[in-house]
Amino acid sequence: MTQLNKAFILTAFIFLLFTQTTYSQSDSTIFSYKEYLTNLLKYHPIVKQADLKIKFAAAEQLAAKGNFDPVVSSSFKQKQFDDKLYYSLFKNRLQIPTRLGIDVVAGYENTKGQYFNPENKTDQFGLWNVGIEANLLQGLLVNERNVALQQAKIFQEMAQNKRQIMLNDLIFSASTAYLDWQKYHTIQKVIDESITIANTYFENTKQAFLGGEKTAIDTLEAFILLQDRTMLSQKNEMLISKAQQKLENYLWFNDVPLGLRQNTKPSTITTPIFQINTANNIKNMVDNQPIIQEKLNKQAYYEAEQRLKREKLKPKLKAKYNPLLATSDNSILPNYELSNYTWGIEFSMPILLRSERAAIQQGKIKIEETRLDIQNKQNELTNKIENTLEQQAIIQRQLALQLRNVAGYQQLLDAENQKFLFGESSVFLLNKRQEKYINGQLKLIELQTKIQLETLNYLYFSNGLLSMNN
């Protein structure tokens, strides 16, 4: 099989898979919230973008670990002039960093020539050395390498927090879009029912007019009622279309946006989408919120940075000790003698330490700002959670009352309809009864949507959205 044929078959297979996946959800009459969220968390670009933050943090940690990588360096210099070898200098060095401010070093030197600094002189076999370089004061326990590694680990946790925040925001906005779509579809059912009733009234009135029982005005009134319901239906269909377009912003498959077929409908509004556990401790929920966790990690990041700034107040004292190892004709292995070594000390310290003290003051300010931000956010989230619980309780009472009202409106409408059939009522009275019944149903739908929105708010503020959908 040629490469072209293979490519064609693969393309056809992907096309068939995509086509089946695209229409599998829209062929079904009901597009449930669970199916919607499954698609969202699997294919939406923001989910993939959130995952990239984890990968970026892993790369950041790898870079911090790179500060502990051994380093090999070599240099070679030679001068030739007037048929004379002035010098030939070869140096090779291996440096191995450690978690402490101590480096293990090893090297090899070999020099030749007639003119060079005598301190660089070696025999024909060269000179080996191995030893340590240690920061005895500043940088011994707290140093850039250690702090960078600590901050990289904290950065990874912050990336997890940011990922969770992005997913929470995505689920919240997507769920709001689904609830709107569900609300307007439910309203449409009520309107369709009212159109059916209005059409029945119109047909009955028209037949009664032809039979001489009703006047032309009664027929006109019934016709206008039917037209009003039709206009209301058309207006709501526009709202459904807008809600569906908003919903489709969250539907993707393999980086390709999806659309719903016209016959696709949401699940019924009477079945609650969200379930909550109000027995959980509010303080624990707030403390585990990814927004709070991110700020706590941010504070830890600044505190690690502050430890390094305080370390800068110490003087720099660096000690170096390198035993020298020589080789000879008799042995290829270097010979160690206690009396052969190099050593040295380097010391430095700023007199006024103004830069260092200023950096510490700035670090304190950043930590304090973060601490105050955490307190404010904790208080804000606590109040929001408590408020959503109160709102849910209020709406539940309103919902129970409205359910009884709708049942009463329906009984009144049925009774008025019976009176109308016996000629004891008018289209006007039927219209009023129907308006009360429809408005009651619409108010009930609003309350059912409100309770779901408040439950959604509770889950969002209490960090329950992701656990709900796992």
C-alpha positions as CSV (number, residue, x, y, z in Angstrom):
1,M,0.0,0.0,0.0
2,T,1.4,3.4,-1.0
3,Q,1.9,6.2,1.5
4,L,-0.8,8.2,-0.4
5,N,-3.3,5.4,0.1
6,K,-2.4,5.1,3.8
7,A,-2.9,8.8,4.2
8,F,-6.3,8.8,2.5
9,I,-7.5,5.9,4.6
10,L,-6.3,7.6,7.8
11,T,-8.0,10.8,6.8
12,A,-11.3,9.0,6.0
13,F,-11.2,7.2,9.3
14,I,-10.7,10.5,11.3
15,F,-13.5,12.1,9.3
16,L,-15.9,9.2,10.1
17,L,-14.9,9.3,13.8
18,F,-15.4,13.1,13.9
19,T,-18.7,12.9,12.2
20,Q,-20.0,10.2,14.5
21,T,-18.8,12.1,17.6
22,T,-20.2,15.4,16.4
23,Y,-23.7,14.1,15.8
24,S,-23.9,11.4,18.5
25,Q,-25.0,14.0,21.1
26,S,-27.3,15.9,18.7
27,D,-29.2,12.8,17.5
28,S,-30.4,12.2,21.0
29,T,-33.5,14.2,22.1
30,I,-32.0,15.2,25.5
31,F,-28.5,16.6,25.9
32,S,-28.0,16.1,29.6
33,Y,-25.8,18.3,31.9
34,K,-23.6,15.3,32.6
35,E,-22.9,14.8,28.9
36,Y,-22.3,18.5,28.5
37,L,-19.7,18.6,31.3
38,T,-18.0,15.5,30.1
39,N,-17.5,17.1,26.7
40,L,-16.3,20.3,28.4
41,L,-13.7,18.8,30.6
42,K,-12.4,16.5,27.8
43,Y,-12.1,18.8,24.8
44,H,-12.4,22.5,25.8
45,P,-9.2,24.5,25.0
46,I,-9.2,26.2,28.4
47,V,-8.8,22.7,30.0
48,K,-5.8,22.0,27.8
49,Q,-4.5,25.5,28.6
50,A,-4.8,24.8,32.3
51,D,-2.9,21.5,31.9
52,L,-0.1,23.5,30.2
53,K,0.5,25.4,33.5
54,I,1.4,22.1,35.1
55,K,3.9,21.3,32.4
56,F,5.4,24.8,32.6
57,A,5.8,24.4,36.4
58,A,7.5,21.0,35.8
59,A,10.0,22.7,33.4
60,E,10.6,25.4,36.1
61,Q,11.5,22.8,38.6
62,L,13.8,21.0,36.1
63,A,15.5,24.3,35.6
64,A,16.0,24.8,39.3
65,K,17.5,21.3,39.6
66,G,19.9,22.3,36.8
67,N,21.7,24.5,39.4
68,F,23.0,21.3,40.9
69,D,24.3,19.9,37.6
70,P,28.1,19.2,37.5
71,V,30.0,21.6,35.3
72,V,33.0,20.7,33.2
73,S,35.2,23.5,31.8
74,S,38.4,23.5,29.8
75,S,40.8,26.1,28.5
76,F,43.9,25.9,26.3
77,K,46.2,28.8,25.4
78,Q,49.5,28.7,23.5
79,K,52.0,31.3,22.3
80,Q,54.5,30.7,19.5
81,F,56.9,33.4,18.5
82,D,60.3,33.6,16.7
83,D,60.5,29.8,16.5
84,K,60.0,29.6,20.3
85,L,57.2,28.1,22.4
86,Y,56.6,30.9,24.8
87,Y,53.9,28.9,26.7
88,S,51.3,26.2,26.3
89,L,48.7,26.2,29.1
90,F,46.0,23.5,29.4
91,K,43.5,23.5,32.2
92,N,40.5,21.2,32.9
93,R,38.1,21.6,35.8
94,L,35.1,19.7,37.2
95,Q,32.8,21.5,39.6
96,I,30.0,19.6,41.5
97,P,27.5,21.8,43.4
98,T,25.8,20.5,46.6
99,R,22.7,21.5,48.6
100,L,25.0,23.3,51.0
101,G,27.1,26.2,49.9
102,I,30.0,23.8,49.2
103,D,31.3,22.8,45.8
104,V,33.5,19.7,45.2
105,V,36.1,20.7,42.6
106,A,38.7,18.7,40.7
107,G,41.0,19.6,37.9
108,Y,44.1,18.9,35.8
109,E,46.8,21.4,34.6
110,N,49.7,20.9,32.1
111,T,52.1,23.6,31.1
112,K,55.0,23.8,28.7
113,G,57.2,26.6,27.3
114,Q,60.0,29.0,28.2
115,Y,58.1,32.1,29.3
116,F,55.1,31.8,31.6
117,N,54.2,32.7,35.2
118,P,56.2,30.3,37.4
119,E,53.1,29.6,39.6
120,N,51.6,27.8,36.6
121,K,54.6,25.5,36.1
122,T,54.0,21.8,36.1
123,D,56.2,18.8,35.2
124,Q,55.8,17.0,31.9
125,F,53.1,14.8,33.4
126,G,50.9,17.7,34.6
127,L,49.3,18.3,37.9
128,W,46.0,17.0,39.3
129,N,44.0,18.6,42.1
130,V,40.8,17.8,44.0
131,G,39.2,19.7,46.8
132,I,36.4,21.9,48.0
133,E,35.2,25.5,47.9
134,A,33.0,26.4,50.8
135,N,31.0,29.5,51.7
136,L,31.4,29.5,55.4
137,L,29.1,32.4,56.3
138,Q,26.7,33.8,53.6
139,G,25.4,31.0,51.4
140,L,26.3,28.0,53.5
141,L,22.8,26.8,54.5
142,V,20.6,29.3,52.6
143,N,21.8,30.1,49.1
144,E,20.4,30.8,45.6
145,R,20.4,27.2,44.5
146,N,18.4,26.0,47.5
147,V,15.9,28.8,47.4
148,A,15.4,28.4,43.7
149,L,14.6,24.7,44.2
150,Q,12.2,25.5,47.1
151,Q,10.5,28.2,45.0
152,A,10.2,25.8,42.0
153,K,8.3,23.3,44.2
154,I,6.0,26.1,45.5
155,F,5.5,27.2,41.9
156,Q,4.3,23.7,41.0
157,E,1.7,23.9,43.8
158,M,0.7,27.3,42.6
159,A,0.3,25.9,39.0
160,Q,-2.0,23.3,40.4
161,N,-4.0,26.0,42.2
162,K,-4.2,28.1,39.0
163,R,-5.3,25.1,37.0
164,Q,-8.1,24.4,39.5
165,I,-9.1,28.1,39.4
166,M,-9.3,28.1,35.6
167,L,-11.4,24.9,35.6
168,N,-13.7,26.2,38.3
169,D,-14.3,29.4,36.4
170,L,-14.9,27.4,33.2
171,I,-17.4,25.0,34.8
172,F,-19.2,27.9,36.5
173,S,-19.6,29.9,33.3
174,A,-20.5,26.8,31.2
175,S,-23.1,25.7,33.8
176,T,-24.6,29.1,33.8
177,A,-25.0,28.9,30.0
178,Y,-26.7,25.5,30.4
179,L,-29.1,26.7,33.0
180,D,-30.1,29.6,30.7
181,W,-30.6,27.3,27.8
182,Q,-32.7,25.0,30.1
183,K,-34.8,27.9,31.4
184,Y,-35.8,29.2,28.0
185,H,-36.6,25.7,26.7
186,T,-38.8,25.1,29.7
187,I,-40.5,28.5,29.2
188,Q,-41.1,27.5,25.6
189,K,-43.1,24.4,26.7
190,V,-45.3,26.7,28.8
191,I,-45.8,29.0,25.9
192,D,-46.6,26.1,23.5
193,E,-49.2,24.9,26.0
194,S,-50.7,28.4,26.2
195,I,-50.8,28.6,22.3
196,T,-52.6,25.2,22.2
197,I,-55.2,26.5,24.7
198,A,-55.5,29.9,22.9
199,N,-56.0,28.1,19.6
200,T,-58.7,25.9,21.1
201,Y,-60.5,29.0,22.5
202,F,-60.3,30.7,19.1
203,E,-61.7,27.6,17.3
204,N,-64.5,27.2,19.8
205,T,-65.4,30.9,19.7
206,K,-65.3,30.9,15.9
207,Q,-67.7,27.9,15.8
208,A,-69.9,29.6,18.4
209,F,-70.0,32.7,16.2
210,L,-71.0,30.7,13.2
211,G,-73.7,29.1,15.2
212,G,-74.9,32.5,16.4
213,E,-73.9,32.0,20.0
214,K,-70.9,34.4,20.1
215,T,-70.4,37.9,18.6
216,A,-67.7,38.9,16.1
217,I,-66.0,40.8,18.9
218,D,-65.6,37.6,20.9
219,T,-64.0,36.0,17.9
220,L,-61.6,38.9,17.4
221,E,-60.6,38.9,21.0
222,A,-59.8,35.2,20.9
223,F,-57.8,35.7,17.7
224,I,-55.8,38.6,19.3
225,L,-55.1,36.3,22.3
226,L,-53.8,33.6,20.0
227,Q,-51.6,36.2,18.2
228,D,-50.2,37.5,21.5
229,R,-49.2,34.0,22.5
230,T,-47.6,33.4,19.1
231,M,-45.6,36.7,19.4
232,L,-44.5,35.6,22.9
233,S,-43.3,32.3,21.4
234,Q,-41.3,34.0,18.7
235,K,-39.6,36.2,21.3
236,N,-38.7,33.3,23.4
237,E,-37.4,31.4,20.4
238,M,-34.9,34.2,19.9
239,L,-33.8,33.9,23.5
240,I,-33.4,30.1,23.1
241,S,-31.2,30.8,20.0
242,K,-29.0,33.2,21.9
243,A,-28.8,30.8,24.9
244,Q,-27.9,27.9,22.5
245,Q,-25.2,30.0,20.8
246,K,-23.7,30.8,24.2
247,L,-23.9,27.1,25.1
248,E,-22.1,26.0,21.9
249,N,-19.1,28.2,22.9
250,Y,-18.3,25.4,25.3
251,L,-18.7,22.5,22.9
252,W,-15.5,21.2,21.3
253,F,-14.0,18.1,19.8
254,N,-10.3,17.8,19.0
255,D,-9.8,21.6,18.7
256,V,-12.9,21.9,16.5
257,P,-16.0,23.7,17.8
258,L,-19.2,21.8,17.7
259,G,-22.9,22.8,17.2
260,L,-26.2,21.4,18.3
261,R,-29.0,20.3,16.1
262,Q,-32.2,22.1,16.4
263,N,-34.1,19.2,17.9
264,T,-31.6,18.9,20.8
265,K,-33.1,19.8,24.2
266,P,-31.8,20.0,27.7
267,S,-32.8,17.8,30.6
268,T,-36.0,18.7,32.5
269,I,-35.8,21.6,34.9
270,T,-37.6,19.7,37.6
271,T,-34.6,17.3,38.1
272,P,-31.9,19.1,40.1
273,I,-28.5,19.2,38.4
274,F,-26.5,20.1,41.5
275,Q,-26.3,18.4,44.8
276,I,-24.6,19.9,47.9
277,N,-23.6,18.8,51.3
278,T,-24.3,21.7,53.7
279,A,-22.8,19.7,56.7
280,N,-19.3,20.6,55.6
281,N,-17.4,23.2,57.8
282,I,-17.4,26.6,56.1
283,K,-13.9,27.4,57.4
284,N,-12.4,24.2,55.9
285,M,-14.1,24.9,52.6
286,V,-12.7,28.4,52.5
287,D,-9.2,27.2,53.5
288,N,-9.2,24.6,50.7
289,Q,-10.4,27.0,48.1
290,P,-7.8,27.1,45.3
291,I,-7.8,30.9,45.3
292,I,-6.8,30.9,49.0
293,Q,-4.3,28.1,48.4
294,E,-2.7,30.0,45.6
295,K,-2.3,33.1,47.8
296,L,-0.8,30.9,50.7
297,N,1.7,29.4,48.3
298,K,2.5,32.9,47.0
299,Q,3.2,33.9,50.6
300,A,5.5,30.9,51.0
301,Y,7.2,31.9,47.8
302,Y,7.9,35.4,49.2
303,E,9.0,33.9,52.5
304,A,11.6,31.7,50.8
305,E,12.8,34.8,48.9
306,Q,13.0,36.7,52.2
307,R,15.2,34.1,53.8
308,L,17.7,34.6,51.0
309,K,17.5,38.4,51.4
310,R,18.3,38.1,55.1
311,E,21.2,35.8,54.2
312,K,22.7,38.7,52.2
313,L,23.3,40.6,55.5
314,K,26.0,38.1,56.4
315,P,29.6,38.7,55.2
316,K,31.0,36.6,52.4
317,L,33.7,34.2,53.5
318,K,34.8,31.7,51.0
319,A,37.5,29.1,51.7
320,K,39.2,27.0,49.1
321,Y,41.4,23.9,49.7
322,N,42.8,21.8,46.9
323,P,45.4,19.0,47.5
324,L,47.8,18.7,44.6
325,L,48.4,15.3,43.0
326,A,51.4,14.6,40.8
327,T,52.2,11.7,38.4
328,S,55.5,10.2,37.3
329,D,57.0,7.6,35.0
330,N,56.7,5.0,37.7
331,S,52.9,5.3,38.2
332,I,50.1,6.5,36.1
333,L,48.1,7.2,39.3
334,P,48.5,10.6,41.0
335,N,50.5,10.6,44.2
336,Y,49.2,12.4,47.2
337,E,51.5,14.1,49.7
338,L,50.1,16.0,52.6
339,S,52.5,18.9,52.0
340,N,51.3,19.6,48.4
341,Y,48.1,21.7,48.3
342,T,46.7,25.1,47.5
343,W,44.3,27.0,49.7
344,G,42.9,30.5,50.1
345,I,40.2,32.7,51.7
346,E,38.1,35.4,50.1
347,F,36.2,37.9,52.3
348,S,33.9,40.8,51.4
349,M,31.2,42.8,53.1
350,P,29.3,46.0,52.2
351,I,29.9,48.7,54.9
352,L,26.3,50.1,55.1
353,L,24.2,47.2,53.7
354,R,21.6,49.7,52.4
355,S,20.7,47.6,49.4
356,E,20.3,44.5,51.5
357,R,18.2,46.2,54.2
358,A,16.0,47.9,51.5
359,A,15.4,44.5,49.9
360,I,14.4,43.0,53.3
361,Q,11.9,45.9,53.9
362,Q,10.4,45.4,50.4
363,G,10.1,41.6,51.1
364,K,8.3,42.3,54.4
365,I,5.8,44.6,52.6
366,K,5.1,42.0,50.0
367,I,4.5,39.3,52.6
368,E,2.2,41.6,54.6
369,E,0.3,42.6,51.5
370,T,-0.3,38.9,50.7
371,R,-1.3,38.1,54.3
372,L,-3.9,40.9,54.3
373,D,-5.1,39.8,50.9
374,I,-5.6,36.3,52.2
375,Q,-7.6,37.5,55.2
376,N,-9.8,39.7,53.0
377,K,-10.5,36.9,50.5
378,Q,-11.2,34.4,53.3
379,N,-13.8,36.8,54.8
380,E,-15.3,37.5,51.4
381,L,-15.7,33.8,50.6
382,T,-17.1,33.0,54.0
383,N,-19.8,35.7,53.6
384,K,-20.6,34.5,50.0
385,I,-21.0,30.9,51.1
386,E,-23.2,31.9,54.0
387,N,-25.2,34.2,51.8
388,T,-25.8,31.5,49.1
389,L,-27.1,29.1,51.9
390,E,-29.5,31.8,53.1
391,Q,-30.6,32.5,49.6
392,Q,-31.3,28.8,48.9
393,A,-33.4,28.6,52.0
394,I,-35.5,31.6,51.0
395,I,-35.9,30.4,47.4
396,Q,-36.9,27.0,48.7
397,R,-39.8,28.5,50.7
398,Q,-40.8,30.7,47.7
399,L,-40.6,27.6,45.5
400,A,-43.0,25.6,47.7
401,L,-45.4,28.5,47.8
402,Q,-45.3,29.0,44.1
403,L,-46.0,25.3,43.4
404,R,-49.2,25.6,45.4
405,N,-50.1,28.8,43.6
406,V,-49.6,27.2,40.2
407,A,-51.8,24.3,41.2
408,G,-54.4,26.8,42.3
409,Y,-54.2,28.8,39.1
410,Q,-54.6,25.6,37.1
411,Q,-57.8,24.7,39.0
412,L,-59.2,28.1,38.4
413,L,-58.4,27.9,34.7
414,D,-60.0,24.4,34.4
415,A,-63.1,25.7,36.2
416,E,-63.3,28.7,34.0
417,N,-62.9,26.6,30.9
418,Q,-65.8,24.4,31.9
419,K,-67.9,27.5,32.4
420,F,-66.9,28.8,29.0
421,L,-67.9,25.5,27.4
422,F,-71.4,25.9,29.0
423,G,-71.5,29.5,27.8
424,E,-71.3,30.9,31.3
425,S,-67.9,32.7,30.8
426,S,-66.2,34.9,28.2
427,V,-62.9,34.9,26.3
428,F,-61.9,37.9,28.5
429,L,-62.2,35.9,31.7
430,L,-60.5,32.9,30.2
431,N,-57.7,35.1,29.0
432,K,-57.2,36.5,32.6
433,R,-57.3,33.0,34.1
434,Q,-54.8,31.8,31.5
435,E,-52.5,34.8,32.1
436,K,-52.4,34.1,35.8
437,Y,-51.6,30.4,35.1
438,I,-48.9,31.2,32.6
439,N,-47.3,33.9,34.7
440,G,-47.4,31.5,37.7
441,Q,-45.6,28.9,35.6
442,L,-43.0,31.4,34.4
443,K,-42.4,32.6,37.9
444,L,-42.0,28.9,39.0
445,I,-39.4,28.4,36.2
446,E,-37.5,31.5,37.3
447,L,-37.5,30.2,40.9
448,Q,-36.3,26.7,39.8
449,T,-33.5,28.3,37.8
450,K,-32.6,30.6,40.7
451,I,-32.3,27.8,43.2
452,Q,-30.0,26.0,40.7
453,L,-27.9,29.2,40.2
454,E,-27.6,29.7,44.0
455,T,-26.5,26.0,44.4
456,L,-24.0,26.6,41.6
457,N,-22.7,29.7,43.4
458,Y,-22.3,27.7,46.6
459,L,-20.4,24.9,44.8
460,Y,-18.2,27.6,43.2
461,F,-17.4,29.5,46.4
462,S,-16.9,26.3,48.4
463,N,-14.6,24.6,45.8
464,G,-17.2,21.8,45.1
465,L,-17.5,22.0,41.3
466,L,-14.6,19.8,40.4
467,S,-15.3,17.2,43.0
468,M,-18.9,17.1,41.9
469,N,-17.8,16.3,38.3
470,N,-15.1,13.8,39.1
